[in-house]
Amino acid sequence: MKILNSREAFLSNYEVFDHLKQIEGKQSDTAHVKGVAANLSSQNLRTIQFEAISTETQGINPAATQSPRAIVGILAELRHIQLTKAEKLMIINTRPTSAPEIHAIIEEIDARFNDESVEWLLDVIKWHLGNGETTAAVNENRDTEKADNENAALPFIMEED
């Protein structure tokens, strides 16, 4: 087998989680309609599905509380700053909540962004992706913080030496 297009696109953990849930739903429907024998698939695939879905539903991974709207929203905010696709994906997948976590994700952050910009970025991440709260709590916080964030200007101005 020859790989024609390596790394055609990046997938977030949310997209993988959603895809696995869709596959599980189709398998469940097939099992109900045609019987369990018709739904036999690779045991390895079922193990991967089970472990990935249980990891997400236990709240270990931020994808459990994310939504397509939240991901689109943060990507819209992040397009105004100079981040690579991989850095944006890491931000979405890991949902950093502190400056050291951001420093681990963004290469040469000290040369690219000032401290105010990093704090602004953390606020944007918290607003769109939450900070480990349940989905209902994230939606409540968005409503109360919306007015504060609407008037905020982009502070990504590089400090010159």
Secondary structure by P-SEA (a helix, b strand, c coil): ccccccccccccaaaaaaaaaaaaaaaaaaaaacccccccccaaaaaaaaaaaaaaaacccccccccaaaaaaaaaaaccccccaaaaaaaaacccccaaaaaaccccccccccaaaaaaaaaaaaaaccccccaaaaaaaaaaacccccccccccccccc
